[in-house]
Amino acid sequence: MVKNMNHQFYHTFSSPFDTFTIVWKTIKSKLQLQRIFLSDPKLGSENKALESIEHIKLGSSSSIAVLGDKIQHFLSGEDVEFDLALVDFTLCTKTQIKVLQAEFRIPRGCISTYKRIANHISITNGARVVGNSLARNPFPIIIPCHRVIKSNGEIGGYQGGIEMKLKLLEMEGIEFSSKGKLITDRLYY
């Protein structure tokens, strides 16, 4: 268990998609999730964490171990439900929080578009705002930003890389054409 609570801590877990790294801190005996880093084809999750956050220390926590286990199960294709109890939104803007909370409500096996989410949370012509907010999603997997695509059916970007996004959507039953366009009517919002 982590004793010194003046720092941010990290722990890296293995997954079918290389690794993911969870970063947290504890304030007034309450654990607060700061970031989840996904490995991508260019850089591993631990290196991303170490490059992004100064003075981060390797640590362990039973709550983080449980969360890591849930994420591992999710990344293996299991239907796992997350909650936002540990998530610290204080580093997000008000608009980003609205986007992330809307994204969190998209159920497994459904997708939405940047434009649909923008319309749902009343951001006029806000597809780019939604896209930028999700590109900086500090909590991928917990907040399933892989479930958002472009209005034209194209996949869009993803922090863990396009292949990971495609595989996550396929594990949820979403199909794509040979040209990489979405084939589903399970749209949300």
FIKOLZA-1660 file (N, C-alpha, C; in steps of 0.1 Angstrom, whole numbers, plus 5000, padded with zeros to 4 digits):
% residues 189
   i   px   py   pz ch aa at
   1 5008 4988 5000  A  M  N
   1 5000 5000 5000  A  M CA
   1 5009 5012 5000  A  M  C
   2 5005 5022 4993  A  V  N
   2 5012 5035 4992  A  V CA
   2 5011 5043 5005  A  V  C
   3 5022 5047 5010  A  K  N
   3 5022 5055 5023  A  K CA
   3 5023 5070 5021  A  K  C
   4 5032 5074 5012  A  N  N
   4 5034 5089 5010  A  N CA
   4 5023 5094 5000  A  N  C
   5 5015 5103 5005  A  M  N
   5 5003 5107 4996  A  M CA
   5 5005 5120 4990  A  M  C
   6 5018 5125 4989  A  N  N
   6 5020 5138 4983  A  N CA
   6 5024 5137 4968  A  N  C
   7 5024 5125 4963  A  H  N
   7 5028 5122 4949  A  H CA
   7 5017 5115 4941  A  H  C
   8 5019 5115 4928  A  Q  N
   8 5011 5107 4919  A  Q CA
   8 5018 5094 4917  A  Q  C
   9 5011 5083 4917  A  F  N
   9 5016 5070 4915  A  F CA
   9 5011 5063 4903  A  F  C
  10 5018 5053 4898  A  Y  N
  10 5014 5046 4886  A  Y CA
  10 5016 5031 4888  A  Y  C
  11 5008 5023 4881  A  H  N
  11 5010 5009 4880  A  H CA
  11 5007 5005 4866  A  H  C
  12 5015 4996 4860  A  T  N
  12 5013 4992 4846  A  T CA
  12 5008 4977 4846  A  T  C
  13 4998 4975 4838  A  F  N
  13 4992 4961 4837  A  F CA
  13 4994 4956 4822  A  F  C
  14 4994 4943 4821  A  S  N
  14 4995 4937 4808  A  S CA
  14 4980 4936 4802  A  S  C
  15 4979 4935 4789  A  S  N
  15 4966 4933 4783  A  S CA
  15 4968 4927 4769  A  S  C
  16 4958 4923 4762  A  P  N
  16 4959 4918 4749  A  P CA
  16 4964 4929 4739  A  P  C
  17 4964 4941 4744  A  F  N
  17 4968 4953 4736  A  F CA
  17 4981 4959 4741  A  F  C
  18 4991 4950 4745  A  D  N
  18 5003 4954 4751  A  D CA
  18 5001 4957 4766  A  D  C
  19 5002 4970 4770  A  T  N
  19 5000 4974 4784  A  T CA
  19 4991 4986 4785  A  T  C
  20 4986 4988 4797  A  F  N
  20 4980 5001 4800  A  F CA
  20 4985 5005 4814  A  F  C
  21 4986 5018 4817  A  T  N
  21 4991 5023 4829  A  T CA
  21 4981 5032 4836  A  T  C
  22 4978 5029 4849  A  I  N
  22 4969 5037 4856  A  I CA
  22 4977 5046 4866  A  I  C
  23 4973 5059 4866  A  V  N
  23 4979 5069 4874  A  V CA
  23 4969 5074 4884  A  V  C
  24 4973 5075 4897  A  W  N
  24 4964 5080 4907  A  W CA
  24 4971 5088 4918  A  W  C
  25 4963 5094 4926  A  K  N
  25 4968 5101 4938  A  K CA
  25 4958 5099 4949  A  K  C
  26 4962 5101 4961  A  T  N
  26 4953 5100 4972  A  T CA
  26 4952 5114 4980  A  T  C
  27 4940 5119 4981  A  I  N
  27 4938 5132 4988  A  I CA
  27 4928 5129 4999  A  I  C
  28 4932 5133 5012  A  K  N
  28 4924 5131 5023  A  K CA
  28 4918 5117 5024  A  K  C
  29 4927 5107 5022  A  S  N
  29 4924 5093 5023  A  S CA
  29 4915 5088 5012  A  S  C
  30 4912 5096 5002  A  K  N
  30 4904 5092 4990  A  K CA
  30 4913 5091 4978  A  K  C
  31 4912 5079 4972  A  L  N
  31 4920 5076 4960  A  L CA
  31 4913 5083 4948  A  L  C
  32 4921 5090 4940  A  Q  N
  32 4915 5097 4928  A  Q CA
  32 4923 5093 4916  A  Q  C
  33 4916 5087 4906  A  L  N
  33 4922 5083 4894  A  L CA
  33 4925 5096 4885  A  L  C
  34 4938 5097 4881  A  Q  N
  34 4942 5108 4874  A  Q CA
  34 4942 5106 4859  A  Q  C
  35 4947 5094 4855  A  R  N
  35 4949 5091 4840  A  R CA
  35 4950 5076 4838  A  R  C
  36 4946 5072 4826  A  I  N
  36 4949 5059 4821  A  I CA
  36 4956 5061 4808  A  I  C
  37 4967 5055 4807  A  F  N
  37 4975 5056 4794  A  F CA
  37 4974 5042 4787  A  F  C
  38 4971 5042 4774  A  L  N
  38 4971 5030 4766  A  L CA
  38 4984 5030 4758  A  L  C
  39 4989 5018 4756  A  S  N
  39 5000 5017 4746  A  S CA
  39 4995 5019 4732  A  S  C
  40 5003 5024 4723  A  D  N
  40 4999 5025 4709  A  D CA
  40 5011 5019 4701  A  D  C
  41 5009 5018 4688  A  P  N
  41 5020 5012 4680  A  P CA
  41 5034 5019 4681  A  P  C
  42 5034 5032 4686  A  K  N
  42 5046 5039 4687  A  K CA
  42 5053 5040 4701  A  K  C
  43 5044 5039 4711  A  L  N
  43 5049 5041 4725  A  L CA
  43 5041 5033 4735  A  L  C
  44 5048 5027 4744  A  G  N
  44 5042 5019 4755  A  G CA
  44 5035 5028 4765  A  G  C
  45 5026 5023 4772  A  S  N
  45 5018 5031 4782  A  S CA
  45 5026 5036 4793  A  S  C
  46 5036 5028 4798  A  E  N
  46 5044 5033 4810  A  E CA
  46 5053 5044 4805  A  E  C
  47 5059 5043 4793  A  N  N
  47 5067 5054 4789  A  N CA
  47 5058 5067 4787  A  N  C
  48 5046 5065 4782  A  K  N
  48 5037 5077 4780  A  K CA
  48 5035 5084 4794  A  K  C
  49 5032 5075 4804  A  A  N
  49 5030 5081 4818  A  A CA
  49 5042 5088 4823  A  A  C
  50 5054 5082 4822  A  L  N
  50 5066 5088 4827  A  L CA
  50 5070 5101 4819  A  L  C
  51 5067 5101 4806  A  E  N
  51 5069 5113 4799  A  E CA
  51 5059 5125 4801  A  E  C
  52 5047 5121 4805  A  S  N
  52 5036 5131 4807  A  S CA
  52 5035 5137 4821  A  S  C
  53 5040 5129 4831  A  I  N
  53 5038 5134 4845  A  I CA
  53 5051 5134 4852  A  I  C
  54 5055 5146 4857  A  E  N
  54 5067 5147 4864  A  E CA
  54 5066 5141 4878  A  E  C
  55 5077 5135 4883  A  H  N
  55 5078 5130 4897  A  H CA
  55 5068 5119 4900  A  H  C
  56 5064 5112 4890  A  I  N
  56 5055 5101 4892  A  I CA
  56 5063 5089 4898  A  I  C
  57 5056 5081 4907  A  K  N
  57 5063 5070 4914  A  K CA
  57 5055 5057 4912  A  K  C
  58 5063 5046 4910  A  L  N
  58 5057 5033 4910  A  L CA
  58 5050 5030 4923  A  L  C
  59 5038 5025 4923  A  G  N
  59 5030 5022 4935  A  G CA
  59 5020 5011 4933  A  G  C
  60 5014 5008 4944  A  S  N
  60 5003 4998 4944  A  S CA
  60 4992 5002 4953  A  S  C
  61 4980 4997 4950  A  S  N
  61 4969 5000 4958  A  S CA
  61 4958 4989 4955  A  S  C
  62 4951 4984 4965  A  S  N
  62 4941 4974 4963  A  S CA
  62 4930 4979 4953  A  S  C
  63 4926 4991 4954  A  S  N
  63 4916 4997 4946  A  S CA
  63 4921 4997 4931  A  S  C
  64 4933 5001 4929  A  I  N
  64 4939 5001 4916  A  I CA
  64 4941 4987 4910  A  I  C
  65 4944 4978 4919  A  A  N
  65 4945 4964 4914  A  A CA
  65 4932 4959 4909  A  A  C
  66 4921 4962 4917  A  V  N
  66 4908 4958 4912  A  V CA
  66 4904 4964 4899  A  V  C
  67 4907 4977 4898  A  L  N
  67 4904 4985 4886  A  L CA
  67 4912 4979 4874  A  L  C
  68 4925 4976 4876  A  G  N
  68 4933 4971 4866  A  G CA
  68 4928 4957 4861  A  G  C
  69 4923 4949 4871  A  D  N
  69 4917 4936 4867  A  D CA
  69 4905 4937 4859  A  D  C
  70 4896 4947 4862  A  K  N
  70 4884 4950 4854  A  K CA
  70 4888 4954 4840  A  K  C
  71 4897 4963 4839  A  I  N
  71 4902 4967 4826  A  I CA
  71 4907 4956 4818  A  I  C
  72 4915 4947 4824  A  Q  N
  72 4921 4936 4817  A  Q CA
  72 4910 4927 4812  A  Q  C
  73 4899 4924 4820  A  H  N
  73 4888 4916 4815  A  H CA
  73 4881 4923 4804  A  H  C
  74 4879 4936 4805  A  F  N
  74 4872 4944 4794  A  F CA
  74 4880 4942 4781  A  F  C
  75 4893 4944 4782  A  L  N
  75 4902 4943 4770  A  L CA
  75 4903 4929 4764  A  L  C
  76 4899 4919 4772  A  S  N
  76 4898 4906 4767  A  S CA
  76 4885 4902 4761  A  S  C
  77 4876 4912 4760  A  G  N
  77 4863 4911 4754  A  G CA
  77 4851 4908 4763  A  G  C
  78 4853 4908 4776  A  E  N
  78 4843 4906 4786  A  E CA
  78 4834 4918 4787  A  E  C
  79 4822 4916 4791  A  D  N
  79 4812 4927 4794  A  D CA
  79 4815 4932 4808  A  D  C
  80 4821 4943 4809  A  V  N
  80 4825 4948 4823  A  V CA
  80 4819 4962 4824  A  V  C
  81 4812 4965 4835  A  E  N
  81 4807 4978 4838  A  E CA
  81 4816 4986 4847  A  E  C
  82 4818 4998 4844  A  F  N
  82 4827 5007 4852  A  F CA
  82 4818 5018 4858  A  F  C
  83 4823 5024 4869  A  D  N
  83 4816 5035 4874  A  D CA
  83 4826 5047 4875  A  D  C
  84 4821 5058 4878  A  L  N
  84 4830 5070 4878  A  L CA
  84 4834 5074 4893  A  L  C
  85 4833 5065 4902  A  A  N
  85 4835 5068 4916  A  A CA
  85 4850 5073 4919  A  A  C
  86 4859 5067 4912  A  L  N
  86 4873 5070 4914  A  L CA
  86 4879 5081 4905  A  L  C
  87 4871 5085 4895  A  V  N
  87 4876 5094 4885  A  V CA
  87 4876 5108 4890  A  V  C
  88 4888 5115 4888  A  D  N
  88 4890 5129 4892  A  D CA
  88 4889 5138 4880  A  D  C
  89 4878 5145 4878  A  F  N
  89 4875 5153 4867  A  F CA
  89 4881 5167 4868  A  F  C
  90 4889 5170 4879  A  T  N
  90 4893 5184 4882  A  T CA
  90 4903 5189 4871  A  T  C
  91 4909 5180 4864  A  L  N
  91 4919 5185 4853  A  L CA
  91 4912 5187 4840  A  L  C
  92 4898 5184 4839  A  C  N
  92 4891 5186 4827  A  C CA
  92 4883 5199 4827  A  C  C
  93 4881 5204 4815  A  T  N
  93 4872 5216 4814  A  T CA
  93 4858 5212 4816  A  T  C
  94 4849 5222 4818  A  K  N
  94 4835 5219 4820  A  K CA
  94 4829 5213 4807  A  K  C
  95 4833 5218 4796  A  T  N
  95 4828 5212 4783  A  T CA
  95 4833 5198 4782  A  T  C
  96 4846 5195 4785  A  Q  N
  96 4851 5182 4784  A  Q CA
  96 4844 5172 4793  A  Q  C
  97 4840 5177 4805  A  I  N
  97 4833 5168 4815  A  I CA
  97 4820 5164 4809  A  I  C
  98 4813 5174 4803  A  K  N
  98 4800 5171 4796  A  K CA
  98 4801 5160 4785  A  K  C
  99 4812 5162 4777  A  V  N
  99 4814 5152 4767  A  V CA
  99 4817 5139 4772  A  V  C
 100 4826 5138 4782  A  L  N
 100 4830 5125 4788  A  L CA
 100 4818 5118 4795  A  L  C
 101 4810 5126 4802  A  Q  N
 101 4798 5120 4808  A  Q CA
 101 4788 5115 4798  A  Q  C
 102 4787 5122 4787  A  A  N
 102 4778 5117 4776  A  A CA
 102 4784 5104 4770  A  A  C
 103 4797 5104 4768  A  E  N
 103 4803 5093 4763  A  E CA
 103 4802 5081 4772  A  E  C
 104 4803 5083 4785  A  F  N
 104 4803 5072 4795  A  F CA
 104 4789 5065 4794  A  F  C
 105 4779 5072 4790  A  R  N
 105 4765 5066 4789  A  R CA
 105 4762 5058 4777  A  R  C
 106 4771 5058 4767  A  I  N
 106 4769 5050 4755  A  I CA
 106 4771 5035 4759  A  I  C
 107 4761 5027 4757  A  P  N
 107 4762 5013 4762  A  P CA
 107 4770 5004 4753  A  P  C
 108 4775 4993 4758  A  R  N
 108 4783 4984 4751  A  R CA
 108 4775 4979 4739  A  R  C
 109 4781 4978 4727  A  G  N
 109 4775 4973 4715  A  G CA
 109 4768 4984 4707  A  G  C
 110 4769 4997 4712  A  C  N
 110 4763 5008 4705  A  C CA
 110 4775 5018 4702  A  C  C
 111 4772 5026 4692  A  I  N
 111 4782 5036 4689  A  I CA
 111 4775 5050 4687  A  I  C
 112 4782 5060 4687  A  S  N
 112 4777 5073 4684  A  S CA
 112 4786 5081 4675  A  S  C
 113 4783 5093 4672  A  T  N
 113 4792 5101 4664  A  T CA
 113 4796 5113 4671  A  T  C
 114 4806 5120 4667  A  Y  N
 114 4810 5133 4674  A  Y CA
 114 4799 5143 4673  A  Y  C
 115 4792 5143 4661  A  K  N
 115 4781 5152 4659  A  K CA
 115 4769 5149 4668  A  K  C
 116 4766 5136 4669  A  R  N
 116 4754 5133 4677  A  R CA
 116 4756 5136 4692  A  R  C
 117 4768 5134 4697  A  I  N
 117 4771 5138 4711  A  I CA
 117 4771 5153 4712  A  I  C
 118 4776 5160 4703  A  A  N
 118 4776 5175 4704  A  A CA
 118 4761 5180 4704  A  A  C
 119 4753 5174 4695  A  N  N
 119 4739 5178 4695  A  N CA
 119 4732 5174 4709  A  N  C
 120 4735 5163 4714  A  H  N
 120 4729 5158 4726  A  H CA
 120 4732 5167 4738  A  H  C
 121 4745 5172 4739  A  I  N
 121 4749 5181 4750  A  I CA
 121 4748 5196 4746  A  I  C
 122 4741 5199 4735  A  S  N
 122 4738 5213 4731  A  S CA
 122 4750 5221 4728  A  S  C
 123 4759 5215 4720  A  I  N
 123 4771 5223 4715  A  I CA
 123 4768 5224 4700  A  I  C
 124 4764 5236 4696  A  T  N
 124 4761 5239 4682  A  T CA
 124 4774 5237 4673  A  T  C
 125 4773 5230 4662  A  N  N
 125 4784 5227 4654  A  N CA
 125 4796 5222 4662  A  N  C
 126 4794 5214 4671  A  G  N
 126 4804 5210 4681  A  G CA
 126 4811 5197 4679  A  G  C
 127 4810 5191 4667  A  A  N
 127 4817 5178 4664  A  A CA
 127 4832 5179 4667  A  A  C
 128 4838 5190 4663  A  R  N
 128 4852 5191 4665  A  R CA
 128 4855 5193 4680  A  R  C
 129 4847 5200 4688  A  V  N
 129 4849 5201 4702  A  V CA
 129 4848 5188 4709  A  V  C
 130 4838 5180 4705  A  V  N
 130 4837 5166 4710  A  V CA
 130 4849 5158 4707  A  V  C
 131 4853 5158 4694  A  G  N
 131 4865 5151 4690  A  G CA
 131 4877 5154 4697  A  G  C
 132 4880 5167 4699  A  N  N
 132 4891 5172 4707  A  N CA
 132 4890 5167 4722  A  N  C
 133 4878 5168 4727  A  S  N
 133 4877 5164 4741  A  S CA
 133 4879 5149 4743  A  S  C
 134 4875 5141 4734  A  L  N
 134 4877 5127 4734  A  L CA
 134 4892 5123 4731  A  L  C
 135 4898 5131 4722  A  A  N
 135 4912 5128 4720  A  A CA
 135 4921 5130 4732  A  A  C
 136 4916 5139 4741  A  R  N
 136 4923 5141 4754  A  R CA
 136 4916 5134 4766  A  R  C
 137 4908 5124 4763  A  N  N
 137 4901 5117 4774  A  N CA
 137 4912 5111 4783  A  N  C
 138 4912 5115 4796  A  P  N
 138 4922 5110 4805  A  P CA
 138 4919 5096 4810  A  P  C
 139 4906 5091 4807  A  F  N
 139 4902 5078 4813  A  F CA
 139 4897 5069 4802  A  F  C
 140 4905 5066 4791  A  P  N
 140 4900 5057 4781  A  P CA
 140 4897 5043 4788  A  P  C
 141 4888 5036 4782  A  I  N
 141 4882 5023 4786  A  I CA
 141 4871 5026 4796  A  I  C
 142 4874 5032 4808  A  I  N
 142 4864 5036 4817  A  I CA
 142 4853 5045 4810  A  I  C
 143 4858 5055 4804  A  I  N
 143 4850 5063 4795  A  I CA
 143 4853 5059 4781  A  I  C
 144 4844 5051 4775  A  P  N
 144 4846 5043 4763  A  P CA
 144 4846 5051 4750  A  P  C
 145 4857 5059 4748  A  C  N
 145 4857 5068 4737  A  C CA
 145 4859 5060 4724  A  C  C
 146 4862 5047 4725  A  H  N
 146 4863 5039 4712  A  H CA
 146 4849 5038 4706  A  H  C
 147 4838 5041 4713  A  R  N
 147 4825 5039 4708  A  R CA
 147 4820 5051 4700  A  R  C
 148 4829 5061 4696  A  V  N
 148 4825 5072 4688  A  V CA
 148 4833 5072 4675  A  V  C
 149 4825 5074 4664  A  I  N
 149 4831 5074 4651  A  I CA
 149 4827 5087 4644  A  I  C
 150 4832 5089 4632  A  K  N
 150 4828 5101 4624  A  K CA
 150 4814 5099 4618  A  K  C
 151 4807 5110 4615  A  S  N
 151 4794 5109 4609  A  S CA
 151 4793 5102 4596  A  S  C
 152 4804 5101 4588  A  N  N
 152 4804 5094 4575  A  N CA
 152 4807 5079 4577  A  N  C
 153 4807 5074 4589  A  G  N
 153 4809 5060 4591  A  G CA
 153 4824 5056 4592  A  G  C
 154 4833 5065 4591  A  E  N
 154 4847 5062 4592  A  E CA
 154 4851 5061 4607  A  E  C
 155 4861 5054 4610  A  I  N
 155 4864 5050 4624  A  I CA
 155 4869 5062 4633  A  I  C
 156 4876 5072 4627  A  G  N
 156 4882 5082 4635  A  G CA
 156 4894 5078 4643  A  G  C
 157 4899 5086 4651  A  G  N
 157 4912 5083 4659  A  G CA
 157 4909 5076 4672  A  G  C
 158 4920 5072 4678  A  Y  N
 158 4920 5065 4691  A  Y CA
 158 4934 5066 4698  A  Y  C
 159 4934 5068 4711  A  Q  N
 159 4946 5069 4718  A  Q CA
 159 4955 5056 4717  A  Q  C
 160 4948 5045 4717  A  G  N
 160 4956 5032 4716  A  G CA
 160 4958 5028 4702  A  G  C
 161 4955 5036 4692  A  G  N
 161 4957 5033 4678  A  G CA
 161 4944 5027 4671  A  G  C
 162 4943 5029 4658  A  I  N
 162 4931 5025 4651  A  I CA
 162 4928 5010 4652  A  I  C
 163 4939 5002 4652  A  E  N
 163 4937 4987 4652  A  E CA
 163 4930 4983 4666  A  E  C
 164 4934 4990 4676  A  M  N
 164 4928 4987 4689  A  M CA
 164 4914 4991 4689  A  M  C
 165 4911 5003 4684  A  K  N
 165 4897 5008 4683  A  K CA
 165 4888 4998 4676  A  K  C
 166 4893 4993 4664  A  L  N
 166 4885 4984 4656  A  L CA
 166 4883 4971 4664  A  L  C
 167 4893 4966 4670  A  K  N
 167 4892 4953 4677  A  K CA
 167 4882 4955 4689  A  K  C
 168 4883 4966 4697  A  L  N
 168 4873 4968 4708  A  L CA
 168 4859 4968 4703  A  L  C
 169 4857 4975 4692  A  L  N
 169 4843 4976 4686  A  L CA
 169 4839 4963 4681  A  L  C
 170 4847 4955 4675  A  E  N
 170 4844 4942 4670  A  E CA
 170 4840 4933 4682  A  E  C
 171 4847 4934 4693  A  M  N
 171 4844 4926 4705  A  M CA
 171 4830 4929 4710  A  M  C
 172 4826 4941 4707  A  E  N
 172 4813 4945 4712  A  E CA
 172 4802 4943 4701  A  E  C
 173 4806 4936 4690  A  G  N
 173 4796 4932 4680  A  G CA
 173 4794 4942 4669  A  G  C
 174 4802 4952 4668  A  I  N
 174 4801 4963 4658  A  I CA
 174 4808 4957 4646  A  I  C
 175 4802 4959 4634  A  E  N
 175 4808 4954 4622  A  E CA
 175 4812 4965 4613  A  E  C
 176 4823 4963 4605  A  F  N
 176 4828 4973 4595  A  F CA
 176 4829 4966 4582  A  F  C
 177 4828 4974 4571  A  S  N
 177 4830 4969 4558  A  S CA
 177 4845 4967 4555  A  S  C
 178 4848 4961 4544  A  S  N
 178 4862 4959 4540  A  S CA
 178 4869 4973 4538  A  S  C
 179 4861 4983 4536  A  K  N
 179 4867 4997 4534  A  K CA
 179 4868 5004 4548  A  K  C
 180 4865 4997 4559  A  G  N
 180 4866 5003 4572  A  G CA
 180 4855 5012 4576  A  G  C
 181 4843 5011 4569  A  K  N
 181 4832 5019 4573  A  K CA
 181 4822 5011 4582  A  K  C
 182 4816 5018 4591  A  L  N
 182 4806 5011 4600  A  L CA
 182 4795 5005 4593  A  L  C
 183 4791 4993 4598  A  I  N
 183 4779 4986 4593  A  I CA
 183 4771 4983 4606  A  I  C
 184 4762 4992 4610  A  T  N
 184 4754 4989 4622  A  T CA
 184 4742 5000 4622  A  T  C
 185 4732 4996 4629  A  D  N
 185 4721 5006 4631  A  D CA
 185 4720 5009 4646  A  D  C
 186 4729 5004 4654  A  R  N
 186 4729 5006 4668  A  R CA
 186 4736 5019 4672  A  R  C
 187 4729 5030 4668  A  L  N
 187 4734 5043 4671  A  L CA
 187 4728 5049 4684  A  L  C
 188 4736 5056 4691  A  Y  N
 188 4731 5061 4704  A  Y CA
 188 4731 5076 4703  A  Y  C
 189 4721 5083 4709  A  Y  N
 189 4719 5097 4709  A  Y CA
 189 4712 5101 4696  A  Y  C
% end
